[in-house]
């Protein structure tokens, strides 16, 4: 399922298959040019985490796709998705 995420005047599309999860983090621009880190993982896989200092990473969004339905576990202010 394609998912369009918007944050801080940035829009990007990602894809999540059934049983998958995603997390979006704000990270220092020294680590990622756009200041974002997107993790996507599935059952049996470990959640990828930003390789910057975890104190410098801020969780913005956490979603799961279960049985074709999006489950929102966390959404920070200023983040939207469709």
Gaussian input, Z-matrix of N, CA and C with variables (Angstrom, degrees):
# hf/3-21g

backbone

0 1
 N
 C     1     B1
 C     2     B2     1     A1
 N     3     B3     2     A2     1     D1
 C     4     B4     3     A3     2     D2
 C     5     B5     4     A4     3     D3
 N     6     B6     5     A5     4     D4
 C     7     B7     6     A6     5     D5
 C     8     B8     7     A7     6     D6
 N     9     B9     8     A8     7     D7
 C    10    B10     9     A9     8     D8
 C    11    B11    10    A10     9     D9
 N    12    B12    11    A11    10    D10
 C    13    B13    12    A12    11    D11
 C    14    B14    13    A13    12    D12
 N    15    B15    14    A14    13    D13
 C    16    B16    15    A15    14    D14
 C    17    B17    16    A16    15    D15
 N    18    B18    17    A17    16    D16
 C    19    B19    18    A18    17    D17
 C    20    B20    19    A19    18    D18
 N    21    B21    20    A20    19    D19
 C    22    B22    21    A21    20    D20
 C    23    B23    22    A22    21    D21
 N    24    B24    23    A23    22    D22
 C    25    B25    24    A24    23    D23
 C    26    B26    25    A25    24    D24
 N    27    B27    26    A26    25    D25
 C    28    B28    27    A27    26    D26
 C    29    B29    28    A28    27    D27
 N    30    B30    29    A29    28    D28
 C    31    B31    30    A30    29    D29
 C    32    B32    31    A31    30    D30
 N    33    B33    32    A32    31    D31
 C    34    B34    33    A33    32    D32
 C    35    B35    34    A34    33    D33
 N    36    B36    35    A35    34    D34
 C    37    B37    36    A36    35    D35
 C    38    B38    37    A37    36    D36
 N    39    B39    38    A38    37    D37
 C    40    B40    39    A39    38    D38
 C    41    B41    40    A40    39    D39
 N    42    B42    41    A41    40    D40
 C    43    B43    42    A42    41    D41
 C    44    B44    43    A43    42    D42
 N    45    B45    44    A44    43    D43
 C    46    B46    45    A45    44    D44
 C    47    B47    46    A46    45    D45
 N    48    B48    47    A47    46    D46
 C    49    B49    48    A48    47    D47
 C    50    B50    49    A49    48    D48
 N    51    B51    50    A50    49    D49
 C    52    B52    51    A51    50    D50
 C    53    B53    52    A52    51    D51
 N    54    B54    53    A53    52    D52
 C    55    B55    54    A54    53    D53
 C    56    B56    55    A55    54    D54
 N    57    B57    56    A56    55    D55
 C    58    B58    57    A57    56    D56
 C    59    B59    58    A58    57    D57
 N    60    B60    59    A59    58    D58
 C    61    B61    60    A60    59    D59
 C    62    B62    61    A61    60    D60
 N    63    B63    62    A62    61    D61
 C    64    B64    63    A63    62    D62
 C    65    B65    64    A64    63    D63
 N    66    B66    65    A65    64    D64
 C    67    B67    66    A66    65    D65
 C    68    B68    67    A67    66    D66
 N    69    B69    68    A68    67    D67
 C    70    B70    69    A69    68    D68
 C    71    B71    70    A70    69    D69
 N    72    B72    71    A71    70    D70
 C    73    B73    72    A72    71    D71
 C    74    B74    73    A73    72    D72
 N    75    B75    74    A74    73    D73
 C    76    B76    75    A75    74    D74
 C    77    B77    76    A76    75    D75
 N    78    B78    77    A77    76    D76
 C    79    B79    78    A78    77    D77
 C    80    B80    79    A79    78    D78
 N    81    B81    80    A80    79    D79
 C    82    B82    81    A81    80    D80
 C    83    B83    82    A82    81    D81
 N    84    B84    83    A83    82    D82
 C    85    B85    84    A84    83    D83
 C    86    B86    85    A85    84    D84
 N    87    B87    86    A86    85    D85
 C    88    B88    87    A87    86    D86
 C    89    B89    88    A88    87    D87
 N    90    B90    89    A89    88    D88
 C    91    B91    90    A90    89    D89
 C    92    B92    91    A91    90    D90
 N    93    B93    92    A92    91    D91
 C    94    B94    93    A93    92    D92
 C    95    B95    94    A94    93    D93
 N    96    B96    95    A95    94    D94
 C    97    B97    96    A96    95    D95
 C    98    B98    97    A97    96    D96
 N    99    B99    98    A98    97    D97
 C   100   B100    99    A99    98    D98
 C   101   B101   100   A100    99    D99
 N   102   B102   101   A101   100   D100
 C   103   B103   102   A102   101   D101
 C   104   B104   103   A103   102   D102
 N   105   B105   104   A104   103   D103
 C   106   B106   105   A105   104   D104
 C   107   B107   106   A106   105   D105
 N   108   B108   107   A107   106   D106
 C   109   B109   108   A108   107   D107
 C   110   B110   109   A109   108   D108
 N   111   B111   110   A110   109   D109
 C   112   B112   111   A111   110   D110
 C   113   B113   112   A112   111   D111
 N   114   B114   113   A113   112   D112
 C   115   B115   114   A114   113   D113
 C   116   B116   115   A115   114   D114
 N   117   B117   116   A116   115   D115
 C   118   B118   117   A117   116   D116
 C   119   B119   118   A118   117   D117
 N   120   B120   119   A119   118   D118
 C   121   B121   120   A120   119   D119
 C   122   B122   121   A121   120   D120
 N   123   B123   122   A122   121   D121
 C   124   B124   123   A123   122   D122
 C   125   B125   124   A124   123   D123
 N   126   B126   125   A125   124   D124
 C   127   B127   126   A126   125   D125
 C   128   B128   127   A127   126   D126
 N   129   B129   128   A128   127   D127
 C   130   B130   129   A129   128   D128
 C   131   B131   130   A130   129   D129
 N   132   B132   131   A131   130   D130
 C   133   B133   132   A132   131   D131
 C   134   B134   133   A133   132   D132
 N   135   B135   134   A134   133   D133
 C   136   B136   135   A135   134   D134
 C   137   B137   136   A136   135   D135
 N   138   B138   137   A137   136   D136
 C   139   B139   138   A138   137   D137
 C   140   B140   139   A139   138   D138
 N   141   B141   140   A140   139   D139
 C   142   B142   141   A141   140   D140
 C   143   B143   142   A142   141   D141
 N   144   B144   143   A143   142   D142
 C   145   B145   144   A144   143   D143
 C   146   B146   145   A145   144   D144
 N   147   B147   146   A146   145   D145
 C   148   B148   147   A147   146   D146
 C   149   B149   148   A148   147   D147
 N   150   B150   149   A149   148   D148
 C   151   B151   150   A150   149   D149
 C   152   B152   151   A151   150   D150
 N   153   B153   152   A152   151   D151
 C   154   B154   153   A153   152   D152
 C   155   B155   154   A154   153   D153
 N   156   B156   155   A155   154   D154
 C   157   B157   156   A156   155   D155
 C   158   B158   157   A157   156   D156
 N   159   B159   158   A158   157   D157
 C   160   B160   159   A159   158   D158
 C   161   B161   160   A160   159   D159
 N   162   B162   161   A161   160   D160
 C   163   B163   162   A162   161   D161
 C   164   B164   163   A163   162   D162
 N   165   B165   164   A164   163   D163
 C   166   B166   165   A165   164   D164
 C   167   B167   166   A166   165   D165
 N   168   B168   167   A167   166   D166
 C   169   B169   168   A168   167   D167
 C   170   B170   169   A169   168   D168
 N   171   B171   170   A170   169   D169
 C   172   B172   171   A171   170   D170
 C   173   B173   172   A172   171   D171
 N   174   B174   173   A173   172   D172
 C   175   B175   174   A174   173   D173
 C   176   B176   175   A175   174   D174
 N   177   B177   176   A176   175   D175
 C   178   B178   177   A177   176   D176
 C   179   B179   178   A178   177   D177
 N   180   B180   179   A179   178   D178
 C   181   B181   180   A180   179   D179
 C   182   B182   181   A181   180   D180
 N   183   B183   182   A182   181   D181
 C   184   B184   183   A183   182   D182
 C   185   B185   184   A184   183   D183
 N   186   B186   185   A185   184   D184
 C   187   B187   186   A186   185   D185
 C   188   B188   187   A187   186   D186
 N   189   B189   188   A188   187   D187
 C   190   B190   189   A189   188   D188
 C   191   B191   190   A190   189   D189
 N   192   B192   191   A191   190   D190
 C   193   B193   192   A192   191   D191
 C   194   B194   193   A193   192   D192
 N   195   B195   194   A194   193   D193
 C   196   B196   195   A195   194   D194
 C   197   B197   196   A196   195   D195
 N   198   B198   197   A197   196   D196
 C   199   B199   198   A198   197   D197
 C   200   B200   199   A199   198   D198
 N   201   B201   200   A200   199   D199
 C   202   B202   201   A201   200   D200
 C   203   B203   202   A202   201   D201
 N   204   B204   203   A203   202   D202
 C   205   B205   204   A204   203   D203
 C   206   B206   205   A205   204   D204
 N   207   B207   206   A206   205   D205
 C   208   B208   207   A207   206   D206
 C   209   B209   208   A208   207   D207
 N   210   B210   209   A209   208   D208
 C   211   B211   210   A210   209   D209
 C   212   B212   211   A211   210   D210
 N   213   B213   212   A212   211   D211
 C   214   B214   213   A213   212   D212
 C   215   B215   214   A214   213   D213
 N   216   B216   215   A215   214   D214
 C   217   B217   216   A216   215   D215
 C   218   B218   217   A217   216   D216
 N   219   B219   218   A218   217   D217
 C   220   B220   219   A219   218   D218
 C   221   B221   220   A220   219   D219
 N   222   B222   221   A221   220   D220
 C   223   B223   222   A222   221   D221
 C   224   B224   223   A223   222   D222
 N   225   B225   224   A224   223   D223
 C   226   B226   225   A225   224   D224
 C   227   B227   226   A226   225   D225
 N   228   B228   227   A227   226   D226
 C   229   B229   228   A228   227   D227
 C   230   B230   229   A229   228   D228
 N   231   B231   230   A230   229   D229
 C   232   B232   231   A231   230   D230
 C   233   B233   232   A232   231   D231
 N   234   B234   233   A233   232   D232
 C   235   B235   234   A234   233   D233
 C   236   B236   235   A235   234   D234
 N   237   B237   236   A236   235   D235
 C   238   B238   237   A237   236   D236
 C   239   B239   238   A238   237   D237
 N   240   B240   239   A239   238   D238
 C   241   B241   240   A240   239   D239
 C   242   B242   241   A241   240   D240
 N   243   B243   242   A242   241   D241
 C   244   B244   243   A243   242   D242
 C   245   B245   244   A244   243   D243

   B1=1.4455
   B2=1.5314
   B3=1.3147
   B4=1.4663
   B5=1.5345
   B6=1.3229
   B7=1.4589
   B8=1.5275
   B9=1.3286
   B10=1.4580
   B11=1.5245
   B12=1.3232
   B13=1.4626
   B14=1.5220
   B15=1.3251
   B16=1.4683
   B17=1.5175
   B18=1.3384
   B19=1.4619
   B20=1.5277
   B21=1.3171
   B22=1.4647
   B23=1.5305
   B24=1.3297
   B25=1.4695
   B26=1.5271
   B27=1.3192
   B28=1.4539
   B29=1.5290
   B30=1.3181
   B31=1.4519
   B32=1.5183
   B33=1.3230
   B34=1.4544
   B35=1.5145
   B36=1.3315
   B37=1.4501
   B38=1.5211
   B39=1.3103
   B40=1.4523
   B41=1.5138
   B42=1.3108
   B43=1.4630
   B44=1.5186
   B45=1.3266
   B46=1.4615
   B47=1.5210
   B48=1.3217
   B49=1.4595
   B50=1.5191
   B51=1.3245
   B52=1.4519
   B53=1.5308
   B54=1.3167
   B55=1.4556
   B56=1.5192
   B57=1.3222
   B58=1.4604
   B59=1.5191
   B60=1.3174
   B61=1.4597
   B62=1.5265
   B63=1.3304
   B64=1.4573
   B65=1.5159
   B66=1.3200
   B67=1.4566
   B68=1.5217
   B69=1.3137
   B70=1.4622
   B71=1.5162
   B72=1.3263
   B73=1.4538
   B74=1.5223
   B75=1.3310
   B76=1.4613
   B77=1.5324
   B78=1.3195
   B79=1.4662
   B80=1.5299
   B81=1.3228
   B82=1.4681
   B83=1.5335
   B84=1.3113
   B85=1.4682
   B86=1.5295
   B87=1.3180
   B88=1.4700
   B89=1.5278
   B90=1.3250
   B91=1.4711
   B92=1.5257
   B93=1.3315
   B94=1.4613
   B95=1.5182
   B96=1.3058
   B97=1.4633
   B98=1.5299
   B99=1.3294
   B100=1.4663
   B101=1.5244
   B102=1.3309
   B103=1.4621
   B104=1.5129
   B105=1.3438
   B106=1.4637
   B107=1.5217
   B108=1.3271
   B109=1.4594
   B110=1.5235
   B111=1.3334
   B112=1.4575
   B113=1.5242
   B114=1.3197
   B115=1.4595
   B116=1.5190
   B117=1.3391
   B118=1.4655
   B119=1.5263
   B120=1.3353
   B121=1.4525
   B122=1.5258
   B123=1.3440
   B124=1.4623
   B125=1.5259
   B126=1.3235
   B127=1.4643
   B128=1.5236
   B129=1.3103
   B130=1.4586
   B131=1.5197
   B132=1.3220
   B133=1.4662
   B134=1.5202
   B135=1.3170
   B136=1.4562
   B137=1.5198
   B138=1.3332
   B139=1.4562
   B140=1.5266
   B141=1.3311
   B142=1.4661
   B143=1.5349
   B144=1.3041
   B145=1.4619
   B146=1.5224
   B147=1.3357
   B148=1.4633
   B149=1.5297
   B150=1.3108
   B151=1.4612
   B152=1.5230
   B153=1.3299
   B154=1.4591
   B155=1.5302
   B156=1.3181
   B157=1.4621
   B158=1.5256
   B159=1.3300
   B160=1.4641
   B161=1.5229
   B162=1.3245
   B163=1.4701
   B164=1.5250
   B165=1.3472
   B166=1.4599
   B167=1.5228
   B168=1.3336
   B169=1.4651
   B170=1.5255
   B171=1.3322
   B172=1.4681
   B173=1.5202
   B174=1.3346
   B175=1.4519
   B176=1.5267
   B177=1.3371
   B178=1.4646
   B179=1.5200
   B180=1.3350
   B181=1.4598
   B182=1.5159
   B183=1.3341
   B184=1.4644
   B185=1.5276
   B186=1.3508
   B187=1.4629
   B188=1.5205
   B189=1.3262
   B190=1.4575
   B191=1.5283
   B192=1.3131
   B193=1.4658
   B194=1.5253
   B195=1.3300
   B196=1.4569
   B197=1.5197
   B198=1.3213
   B199=1.4649
   B200=1.5260
   B201=1.3173
   B202=1.4526
   B203=1.5199
   B204=1.3170
   B205=1.4688
   B206=1.5242
   B207=1.3230
   B208=1.4629
   B209=1.5224
   B210=1.3267
   B211=1.4604
   B212=1.5283
   B213=1.3108
   B214=1.4626
   B215=1.5269
   B216=1.3267
   B217=1.4595
   B218=1.5184
   B219=1.3427
   B220=1.4611
   B221=1.5206
   B222=1.3295
   B223=1.4667
   B224=1.5094
   B225=1.3215
   B226=1.4639
   B227=1.5240
   B228=1.3044
   B229=1.4621
   B230=1.5184
   B231=1.3347
   B232=1.4603
   B233=1.5105
   B234=1.3380
   B235=1.4636
   B236=1.5231
   B237=1.3221
   B238=1.4590
   B239=1.5359
   B240=1.3206
   B241=1.4611
   B242=1.5188
   B243=1.3163
   B244=1.4704
   B245=1.5050
   A1=107.77
   A2=117.36
   A3=119.53
   A4=110.13
   A5=115.95
   A6=121.90
   A7=107.64
   A8=116.22
   A9=122.19
   A10=107.72
   A11=116.94
   A12=122.96
   A13=108.41
   A14=116.50
   A15=122.58
   A16=109.28
   A17=114.91
   A18=120.54
   A19=108.46
   A20=116.73
   A21=122.47
   A22=111.91
   A23=116.51
   A24=123.89
   A25=113.16
   A26=117.87
   A27=122.22
   A28=108.11
   A29=116.11
   A30=122.44
   A31=107.90
   A32=116.48
   A33=119.43
   A34=109.40
   A35=114.88
   A36=121.27
   A37=109.41
   A38=115.39
   A39=121.82
   A40=107.57
   A41=116.72
   A42=121.19
   A43=108.33
   A44=115.92
   A45=121.49
   A46=107.80
   A47=116.46
   A48=121.53
   A49=109.78
   A50=116.20
   A51=121.42
   A52=110.81
   A53=116.66
   A54=122.50
   A55=113.06
   A56=117.02
   A57=121.00
   A58=112.38
   A59=114.25
   A60=121.44
   A61=108.22
   A62=115.31
   A63=119.34
   A64=109.82
   A65=114.06
   A66=121.71
   A67=107.43
   A68=116.16
   A69=122.64
   A70=107.94
   A71=116.33
   A72=122.95
   A73=110.53
   A74=116.66
   A75=121.64
   A76=105.47
   A77=116.37
   A78=122.10
   A79=108.87
   A80=117.56
   A81=119.45
   A82=111.52
   A83=116.90
   A84=120.42
   A85=111.39
   A86=117.85
   A87=120.11
   A88=110.28
   A89=116.30
   A90=121.58
   A91=111.06
   A92=116.71
   A93=122.34
   A94=108.25
   A95=117.39
   A96=122.44
   A97=112.96
   A98=117.46
   A99=119.49
   A100=113.08
   A101=117.70
   A102=121.46
   A103=114.29
   A104=117.01
   A105=120.78
   A106=111.06
   A107=115.33
   A108=122.47
   A109=106.94
   A110=117.10
   A111=122.64
   A112=108.80
   A113=116.10
   A114=122.17
   A115=108.63
   A116=116.91
   A117=123.17
   A118=106.43
   A119=116.02
   A120=119.70
   A121=110.01
   A122=114.92
   A123=122.20
   A124=109.73
   A125=116.00
   A126=121.96
   A127=110.24
   A128=115.73
   A129=121.34
   A130=113.83
   A131=117.38
   A132=121.50
   A133=109.34
   A134=116.08
   A135=120.87
   A136=109.58
   A137=116.23
   A138=120.28
   A139=109.67
   A140=118.22
   A141=120.09
   A142=109.50
   A143=116.69
   A144=121.96
   A145=108.90
   A146=117.81
   A147=119.63
   A148=110.31
   A149=116.70
   A150=121.59
   A151=112.37
   A152=117.33
   A153=120.17
   A154=107.97
   A155=117.61
   A156=120.51
   A157=108.52
   A158=116.95
   A159=119.77
   A160=112.16
   A161=118.08
   A162=120.80
   A163=110.97
   A164=117.50
   A165=122.20
   A166=112.77
   A167=117.32
   A168=121.69
   A169=108.78
   A170=115.86
   A171=120.63
   A172=109.03
   A173=116.57
   A174=121.41
   A175=109.67
   A176=115.95
   A177=121.82
   A178=112.28
   A179=116.85
   A180=120.14
   A181=109.26
   A182=115.99
   A183=121.80
   A184=107.41
   A185=115.18
   A186=122.39
   A187=110.10
   A188=115.71
   A189=122.16
   A190=107.28
   A191=116.45
   A192=121.67
   A193=107.51
   A194=115.91
   A195=121.68
   A196=109.26
   A197=115.85
   A198=121.84
   A199=111.91
   A200=116.31
   A201=121.80
   A202=115.18
   A203=117.69
   A204=122.35
   A205=110.42
   A206=116.87
   A207=121.23
   A208=109.28
   A209=115.71
   A210=121.62
   A211=107.00
   A212=115.29
   A213=121.11
   A214=108.40
   A215=116.44
   A216=120.98
   A217=111.59
   A218=117.47
   A219=121.34
   A220=108.97
   A221=116.60
   A222=121.86
   A223=107.98
   A224=116.62
   A225=121.81
   A226=110.34
   A227=115.38
   A228=120.60
   A229=109.50
   A230=116.05
   A231=121.76
   A232=114.14
   A233=117.78
   A234=122.04
   A235=108.08
   A236=116.56
   A237=120.72
   A238=108.12
   A239=114.78
   A240=120.12
   A241=108.96
   A242=114.30
   A243=120.76
   A244=109.22
   D1=126.10
   D2=175.29
   D3=-72.61
   D4=140.16
   D5=178.45
   D6=-130.22
   D7=124.60
   D8=177.50
   D9=-96.85
   D10=122.39
   D11=-178.57
   D12=-112.99
   D13=137.41
   D14=177.18
   D15=-125.69
   D16=134.16
   D17=176.50
   D18=-160.18
   D19=133.48
   D20=172.93
   D21=51.96
   D22=49.88
   D23=179.46
   D24=62.75
   D25=19.54
   D26=176.77
   D27=-117.69
   D28=135.74
   D29=175.89
   D30=-122.97
   D31=135.51
   D32=174.31
   D33=-151.37
   D34=154.47
   D35=-178.32
   D36=-110.12
   D37=140.19
   D38=174.04
   D39=-133.14
   D40=171.37
   D41=-178.46
   D42=-125.53
   D43=137.89
   D44=178.97
   D45=-133.73
   D46=126.08
   D47=177.21
   D48=-92.50
   D49=162.87
   D50=-178.35
   D51=-54.79
   D52=133.88
   D53=-178.80
   D54=89.62
   D55=-4.27
   D56=-178.22
   D57=-89.06
   D58=161.86
   D59=176.30
   D60=-132.11
   D61=155.51
   D62=174.54
   D63=-141.04
   D64=151.74
   D65=175.85
   D66=-137.77
   D67=137.24
   D68=177.29
   D69=-116.36
   D70=130.48
   D71=-179.92
   D72=-121.30
   D73=145.38
   D74=165.88
   D75=-87.83
   D76=131.08
   D77=-178.09
   D78=-133.40
   D79=164.11
   D80=177.84
   D81=-61.42
   D82=145.35
   D83=179.25
   D84=-67.95
   D85=-15.92
   D86=173.48
   D87=-68.61
   D88=-26.13
   D89=179.70
   D90=-89.21
   D91=-43.87
   D92=-179.24
   D93=-137.44
   D94=125.64
   D95=-173.47
   D96=-53.62
   D97=-39.28
   D98=-179.39
   D99=-88.39
   D100=-0.84
   D101=178.29
   D102=77.45
   D103=16.35
   D104=-178.37
   D105=-129.89
   D106=150.62
   D107=174.04
   D108=-133.69
   D109=122.17
   D110=-179.81
   D111=-110.29
   D112=125.28
   D113=177.55
   D114=-113.00
   D115=134.30
   D116=175.31
   D117=-130.98
   D118=132.07
   D119=-179.92
   D120=-150.37
   D121=165.24
   D122=-175.90
   D123=-130.49
   D124=170.31
   D125=-178.69
   D126=-50.02
   D127=136.28
   D128=179.77
   D129=86.52
   D130=-6.23
   D131=178.78
   D132=-106.91
   D133=151.44
   D134=173.61
   D135=-80.67
   D136=147.25
   D137=177.03
   D138=-68.71
   D139=123.67
   D140=174.91
   D141=-67.10
   D142=138.58
   D143=178.51
   D144=-121.65
   D145=150.59
   D146=177.06
   D147=-59.44
   D148=143.45
   D149=-178.66
   D150=-86.13
   D151=3.47
   D152=174.00
   D153=-81.63
   D154=174.13
   D155=176.22
   D156=-57.98
   D157=128.03
   D158=-176.80
   D159=-59.67
   D160=-27.32
   D161=177.08
   D162=-66.22
   D163=-20.68
   D164=179.94
   D165=-93.28
   D166=-3.73
   D167=179.75
   D168=-104.36
   D169=134.37
   D170=-179.82
   D171=-122.41
   D172=123.45
   D173=179.41
   D174=-65.87
   D175=129.68
   D176=179.01
   D177=-109.64
   D178=-34.83
   D179=-173.91
   D180=-155.78
   D181=140.12
   D182=172.76
   D183=-140.01
   D184=121.64
   D185=-178.50
   D186=-130.56
   D187=156.52
   D188=170.96
   D189=-135.26
   D190=149.36
   D191=175.97
   D192=-113.83
   D193=109.39
   D194=-177.57
   D195=-124.70
   D196=124.28
   D197=-179.73
   D198=51.77
   D199=39.78
   D200=177.18
   D201=77.88
   D202=3.30
   D203=-179.60
   D204=-113.61
   D205=136.01
   D206=177.27
   D207=-80.37
   D208=128.64
   D209=174.16
   D210=-109.34
   D211=120.96
   D212=179.46
   D213=-92.13
   D214=116.30
   D215=178.08
   D216=-93.97
   D217=-30.30
   D218=178.96
   D219=-160.32
   D220=139.55
   D221=174.71
   D222=-146.11
   D223=118.03
   D224=178.39
   D225=-76.73
   D226=158.10
   D227=176.26
   D228=-59.88
   D229=137.27
   D230=178.89
   D231=92.88
   D232=-3.60
   D233=179.08
   D234=-104.21
   D235=137.77
   D236=173.59
   D237=-138.00
   D238=159.30
   D239=177.27
   D240=-152.77
   D241=157.74
   D242=177.95
   D243=-148.69

